[in-house]
Amino acid sequence: MLPNRIVQEDIIRVSAASLPWRQFEGARILVTGASGFLPAYMVETLLYLNEHVLLQPCRIVALVRNAEAATARFGNSLNGGQLELLVQDVCDPIPDRYRFEYVVHAASQASPRFYHTDPVGTLSSNVFGTRNLLVHSQHEDMKGFLFFSSGDVYGTSPNKSRVLSEKDYGSVDCTDVRSCYGESKRIAETMCVAWAHQFGVPAKIVRPFHTYGPGMKLNDGRVFADFVRDILAGGPIVMQSDGAARRCFCYLADATEGFFRVLLKGAIAEAYNVANTLAECSIAELANSLAQDFGLIVERRSRTDNTYVPSPIQFTYPSTAKLEALGWKATTSIRDGFGRTVESYLNPVSAEYSIRNPE
């Protein structure tokens, strides 16, 4: 059973996308960081496909570090034999007994809180974890390898009006501790291309931008999680910056379909932006819009959390033309997306989604 009605509707919607789902029939699929915010929707989509679409179910191995959290998320699905937990650090070699046709590498410390408190752990999963998985994928049965990168690879651009395609880059200060994330994503992308070129690993790359939705940790520290937490607490919506930075906010169901589209139809050794460019706005505009929708006020306060490392990037407007050429389009507005997200926390079946247990 899926966590709640909102999640169930999202998974059904993703599964209804016009994609060659039957390529997964009988496949063995590894998903790293599987109980995390982004990959959990992919796992749940695969489980739904097993029930309703695939003639022969796929077998999913969910690599996680926290068995308790994974059991809370996927508990009912662990009894049917189609989902197995592999509890280990992604930086450790995958046991030889496992062999996969598809790998989704999404294990990563994406919250900026970790960039200050655990920069070594942040870069390790992106570099050493990626190497482990690429080495393990050097066999002729591999059909797809999907690496979760980030919009942080673009760095800062002096031209705020430039639309960023997958071949455009700004600068990253490699001596800034925050760069443990963006720089490690950059080298991991290069590793994917190198393994594709030299060993034939069918590696593909997605670069998600500011994705929000059901299941995100409300203590994540990023603005979309903070605002949802504030709404659930009854307000006010608190801004801890001048609100001038502009972002493209993408609802999780839209992003998940994009991830699958790249895995199943994307070109090997290439990267794809995953963003909702129709939902681009400033932080201040987002705060004011949500305040109006939920009948709250906006307050500005100074940031007191010294563990959070703010992004130096004020504006990034990614092009999604490359992904749209594969048949993808983000369709969820900010109002609908945040409305659905808030409802998913108000009516949880699993404590994983509850405001009472944001960890």
CORZIGI-V663465 format. One record per pair of residues at least 6 apart in sequence whose ideal C-beta (glycine too) atoms are under 8 Angstrom apart, sorted by the first residue. I is the first residue (numbers start at 1). J is the second residue. Records with the same first field share a line. If there is no record, write none. Layout:
BEGIN
I = J + J
END
This chain:
BEGIN
1 = 76 + 349
2 = 8 + 11 + 44 + 48
3 = 73 + 214 + 215 + 344 + 348 + 349 + 350 + 352 + 353
4 = 214 + 344 + 347 + 348 + 349 + 350 + 353
5 = 347
6 = 214 + 340 + 341 + 343 + 344 + 347
7 = 41 + 44 + 214 + 215 + 344 + 353
10 = 41 + 213 + 214 + 252 + 253 + 256 + 340
11 = 41 + 44 + 45 + 48 + 253
12 = 48
13 = 253 + 257
14 = 41 + 45 + 253 + 256 + 257 + 260
15 = 21 + 45 + 48 + 49 + 52 + 53
17 = 257 + 260 + 261
18 = 327
19 = 257 + 260 + 261 + 264 + 265
20 = 264 + 265
21 = 49 + 53 + 54 + 264
22 = 53 + 54 + 55
23 = 143 + 264
24 = 46 + 49 + 54 + 58 + 102
25 = 54 + 55 + 56 + 57 + 58
26 = 56 + 57 + 58
27 = 58 + 59 + 100 + 101 + 102 + 143
28 = 58 + 59 + 61 + 98 + 99 + 100 + 101 + 102
29 = 46 + 58 + 59 + 60 + 61 + 100 + 101 + 102 + 103 + 104
30 = 60 + 61 + 63 + 86 + 94 + 98 + 100 + 102 + 103 + 104 + 133
31 = 39 + 42 + 43 + 46 + 60 + 61 + 62 + 63 + 104 + 106
32 = 39 + 63 + 90 + 103 + 104 + 105 + 106 + 107 + 129 + 133
33 = 39 + 63 + 64 + 90 + 105 + 106 + 107 + 108 + 125
34 = 40 + 43 + 60 + 62 + 63 + 64 + 70 + 74 + 106
35 = 62 + 64 + 66 + 69 + 70 + 73 + 74
36 = 106 + 107 + 108
37 = 110 + 211 + 213 + 215 + 216 + 217 + 252
38 = 106 + 148 + 208 + 211 + 252 + 255 + 256 + 259
39 = 104 + 106 + 107 + 148
40 = 73 + 74 + 215
41 = 213 + 215 + 252 + 253 + 256
42 = 104 + 106 + 256 + 259 + 260
43 = 60 + 62 + 74 + 83
44 = 74
45 = 256 + 260
46 = 58 + 60
47 = 60 + 74 + 77 + 82 + 83
49 = 58
50 = 57 + 58 + 82
57 = 82
58 = 82
59 = 81 + 82 + 83 + 84
60 = 82 + 83 + 84
61 = 83 + 84 + 85 + 86 + 98 + 100
62 = 70 + 74 + 83 + 84 + 85 + 86
63 = 86 + 87 + 88 + 90 + 94 + 107
64 = 70 + 85 + 86 + 87
65 = 87 + 88 + 89
66 = 87
67 = 85 + 87
69 = 352
70 = 85 + 87
71 = 78 + 85
72 = 350 + 351 + 352
73 = 215 + 350 + 352
74 = 83 + 85
77 = 83
78 = 84 + 85
86 = 94 + 95 + 98
89 = 125 + 129
90 = 105 + 107 + 125 + 129 + 132 + 133
91 = 124 + 125 + 128 + 129 + 132
92 = 132
93 = 132 + 135 + 136
94 = 132 + 133 + 136
98 = 136
99 = 139 + 141
100 = 136 + 137 + 142
101 = 141 + 142 + 143 + 144
102 = 142 + 143 + 144 + 145 + 146 + 263
103 = 133 + 136 + 137 + 142 + 144 + 145 + 146
104 = 146 + 148 + 259 + 263
105 = 129 + 130 + 133 + 145 + 146 + 147 + 148
106 = 148
107 = 125 + 129
108 = 122 + 125 + 126 + 148
109 = 115 + 118 + 121 + 122 + 125 + 181
110 = 150 + 181
111 = 217 + 220 + 221 + 222
112 = 178 + 181 + 221 + 222 + 308 + 309 + 310 + 311
113 = 220 + 221 + 305 + 307 + 308 + 309
114 = 121 + 122
115 = 122 + 177 + 178 + 180 + 181 + 309
116 = 177 + 178 + 306 + 307 + 308 + 309
117 = 307
119 = 177 + 180
120 = 180
122 = 180 + 181 + 184
123 = 180 + 181 + 183 + 184
126 = 181 + 184 + 185 + 187 + 188
127 = 184 + 187 + 188 + 191
130 = 147 + 188 + 191 + 192
131 = 191
133 = 145
134 = 145 + 191 + 192 + 195 + 199 + 201 + 203
137 = 145 + 195 + 201 + 203
138 = 195 + 199 + 200 + 201
140 = 200
142 = 200 + 201 + 202
143 = 202
144 = 202 + 204 + 263 + 264
145 = 192 + 201 + 202 + 203 + 204
146 = 203 + 204 + 205 + 206 + 259 + 262 + 263
147 = 188 + 189 + 192 + 203 + 204 + 205 + 206
148 = 206 + 208 + 259
149 = 185 + 188 + 189 + 205 + 206 + 207 + 271
150 = 181 + 182 + 185 + 207 + 208
151 = 207 + 208 + 209 + 210 + 273 + 275 + 316 + 318
152 = 172 + 181 + 182 + 185 + 311 + 313
153 = 169 + 172 + 182 + 185 + 186 + 189 + 207
154 = 164 + 168 + 169 + 170 + 313 + 316 + 318
155 = 169 + 170 + 171 + 172 + 182 + 313
156 = 170 + 171 + 172 + 312 + 313 + 314
157 = 164 + 168 + 170 + 315 + 316
158 = 170
160 = 314 + 315
162 = 168 + 317
163 = 317 + 318 + 319
164 = 273 + 316 + 317 + 318 + 319
165 = 273 + 318 + 319 + 321 + 322
166 = 207 + 270 + 271 + 272 + 273 + 319 + 322
170 = 313
172 = 179 + 182 + 183 + 186
173 = 179 + 312
174 = 183
176 = 312
177 = 309
178 = 309 + 311 + 312
189 = 205 + 271
192 = 201 + 203 + 204 + 205 + 269
193 = 203 + 269
195 = 201 + 203
196 = 202 + 203 + 268 + 269
197 = 269
202 = 268
203 = 268 + 269
204 = 262 + 263 + 266 + 267 + 268 + 269 + 270 + 271 + 272
205 = 262 + 270 + 271 + 272
206 = 258 + 259 + 262 + 271 + 272 + 274
207 = 271 + 272 + 273 + 274 + 318
208 = 250 + 255 + 259 + 274 + 275
209 = 247 + 248 + 250 + 273 + 274 + 275 + 276 + 316 + 318
210 = 222 + 224 + 247 + 248 + 249 + 250 + 275
211 = 250 + 251 + 252 + 255 + 274
212 = 224 + 225 + 228 + 249 + 250 + 251 + 252 + 337 + 338 + 341
213 = 251 + 252 + 253 + 255 + 337 + 340 + 341 + 344
214 = 252 + 340 + 341 + 344 + 345 + 353
215 = 252 + 344 + 352 + 353
216 = 224 + 225 + 228 + 252 + 341
217 = 225 + 358 + 359
218 = 225 + 228 + 229 + 232 + 345 + 355 + 358
219 = 225 + 229 + 358 + 359
220 = 226
221 = 305 + 307 + 308
223 = 247 + 283 + 286
224 = 249 + 286 + 338
226 = 238 + 240
227 = 237 + 286 + 287 + 290 + 338
228 = 338 + 341 + 342 + 345
229 = 355 + 358
230 = 236 + 237 + 238 + 296
231 = 237 + 290 + 294 + 296 + 338 + 342
232 = 342 + 345 + 346 + 355
233 = 355
234 = 296
235 = 291 + 294 + 296 + 297
236 = 291 + 296 + 297 + 298 + 299
237 = 287 + 290 + 291 + 296 + 297 + 298 + 299
238 = 298 + 299 + 300 + 301
239 = 283 + 284 + 287 + 298 + 299 + 300 + 301
240 = 300 + 301 + 302 + 303
241 = 283 + 303 + 310
242 = 284
243 = 282 + 283 + 284 + 285 + 287 + 300
244 = 282 + 283 + 284 + 314
245 = 282 + 283 + 311 + 313 + 314 + 315
246 = 280 + 281 + 282 + 283 + 314 + 315 + 316 + 317
247 = 280 + 281 + 282 + 283 + 286 + 316
248 = 275 + 276 + 277 + 279 + 280 + 316 + 317 + 318
249 = 276 + 279 + 280 + 281 + 286 + 334 + 337
250 = 274 + 275 + 276 + 279 + 330 + 332
251 = 276 + 279 + 330 + 332 + 336 + 337 + 340 + 341
253 = 332
254 = 276 + 330 + 331 + 332
255 = 274 + 330
257 = 328
258 = 272 + 274 + 323 + 328 + 330
259 = 274
261 = 323 + 326 + 327 + 328
262 = 272 + 274 + 323 + 326
265 = 326 + 327
266 = 272 + 326
270 = 322
272 = 322 + 323 + 326
273 = 318 + 319 + 320 + 322 + 323
274 = 320 + 323
275 = 318 + 320 + 330
276 = 330 + 332
277 = 317 + 318 + 319 + 320 + 330
278 = 330 + 333
279 = 330 + 332 + 333 + 334 + 337
280 = 317
281 = 289 + 334
286 = 334
287 = 298
288 = 298
289 = 334 + 335
290 = 296 + 338
291 = 297 + 298
293 = 335 + 338 + 339
294 = 342
303 = 310
320 = 328 + 330
332 = 340
344 = 353
345 = 353 + 354 + 355
346 = 355
348 = 354
351 = 357
END
